[in-house]
Amino acid sequence: MKRFALAVIACALTTSVLAAPKPCEELKAEIETKIQANNVSSYTLEIVTNDEVHDQNLVVGSCENGTKKIIYQKNDT
C-alpha cells in the first residue's frame, strides 16, 4: 500500500511539473524554430494580451497562465 501511495504522489508531482506555464519568450523562440524549419522567410510573431487578439485564427500559442497569446502572421513578399 505504501508503494501505491508513493506512486500516486510521484505521478501527481510529475503532472504538475509538466503543466507548468511557459514564459512567453521561451515559447516564442520554440515557435520561431518550427517556422524557420519550414522555410518560411517573412513572418511576424507577436506576444499580446488576450484583449489585443482580434482574430483567434492567428493565435499559435498561449503563455503566462493563459494571460497572453502569441500571434502569427505571414508577411507578403
N, C-alpha and C positions, 0 to 999 in steps of 0.2 A: 504494500500500500504506500509506503514511503517513496518507493521508486516512481510509482504512478504520479504521486503528488509533485515530486521533483520534475518529472517530465512535463506536467501541465504548466508548472511555473516557468520552466525554461522556454516552452512554446509561447507563453504569453509575453515574456520579455523579448523574444525574438520578433514577434509580430509588432510590438510597439517600436522597436528599432527600425524595422523595415518600413513602417508607416510614418516615420519622422518626416516633417515637412522639409523640402529642399529650398535652400536660398535661391533667389531669382537669378542671380548672376551665374551660379553653377548650372542651373537648368538651362539657361540661355546658351551657355557655352556648349552643353551637350547637344542641344538642338542645332546650333550652328555647325557642329561637326557632322551631323547627319545630313544636313542640307548640302554642305560642301562635298560630301561623299557622293551625292547625286549630281554633281557638276552644275549646280545652279550658281550662276555667276553674279546676278544682280537681284538682290532681295533686301528686305528690311525686317529686322526683328526688333520689337519694342516692348519694354516692360511697362504696363499701365495698370491703374487701379481698376477695379470692377466697374466703377461708374463710367470710365472712359471707353469701355467696349461698346461699339455701335453695331458690329456685325459678328455674331458668335462663330460664323464660319471661318473667321480669320484667327481664332484662338487655337494655339498649338500647345499651350502649357499653362499650368496653374501652379502658383508658388506662394510661399509665406502664408501657409494655412488657408489658402484659397482667397486671400485678400487681394492678390494681384494676378494678372494674366499676362502671358506672352503672346503677342500677335505677330503673324507672319504676313508679309505682302511681297509678292513678286513684282519687281520693277520692270517696266517695259524698256527694252533696249532698241 
